Amino acid sequence: MNQAQIYAHLNAIFDDVFDLDSTEITPETTAKDIEGWDSISHIRLIITVEKKFNIKLSASDVGRLETVGDLATLIQSRTE
């Protein structure tokens, strides 16, 4: 799966998890950029990502994520 496909799925996931209307996330997007991104929604986001991409992320994987770009890179590495 390439980065464009990953971001297309992530945009839909972010719209759903954070109840947004067509948010365009970028590799530089962080939790500070998304209203309502708190610890509970972060867990929901990770669970939704795991289900959508059929991957498992460890706590240490998640703990190292700082941007959406980091998440996309991790997803790509797990889906190749």
C-alpha positions, 0 to 999 in steps of 0.5 A, a space after each residue: 500500500 502506498 502513502 497516497 492510499 494510506 492517507 486516503 484511509 487515514 483521512 476517512 478514519 480521522 473524519 470518523 473518530 474526531 467527527 470532522 467534515 473532510 479534514 485533510 491531514 498532512 504528514 505534519 499533523 499532530 494532536 495539537 492540530 485536531 480539536 478533541 484529540 485527547 487520550 480517549 480519542 487517541 485510543 479509538 484512533 489506534 484501534 480503528 487504524 489497526 482494524 482498517 489496516 489489519 495490523 497490530 501496534 504495540 504500546 511502544 510503537 504508539 508511544 514513538 508516534 509524534 505526527 500523522 506522518 510517523 503513523 503513515 510510515 509505521 502503517 506502510 512498514 506493517 502492510 508491505 
